[in-house]
Amino acid sequence: MNDPNSPVTGLREVELDASPEFLRLVRNKIDRRRTSGQMVSFGWDVPKTLMREFFGLLSQLPALLGSSEGKRNGNQR
């Protein structure tokens, strides 16, 4: 019978450990991809967050200006 796992079993005997240099290269490549992904995410999210905060500030501005005008006229609420 032709076992599909037989070539893998044969390769298991020839297995070599990965060198520390190879592992370092793989880790560096993974770190570069992770860093670039975080930078893209940061670049995408920051403008939206800034606009949301700006419009939130603008929506509160009339209430802030109304309360300060009342205090200047002597009409404290």
Secondary structure, DSSP 4 states (H G I P E B T S, - for coil): ---TTHHHHHHHTT--PPPHHHHHHHHHHHHHHHHHHHHHHHHHHHHHHHHHHHHHHHHHHHHHHHHHHHHHTT---
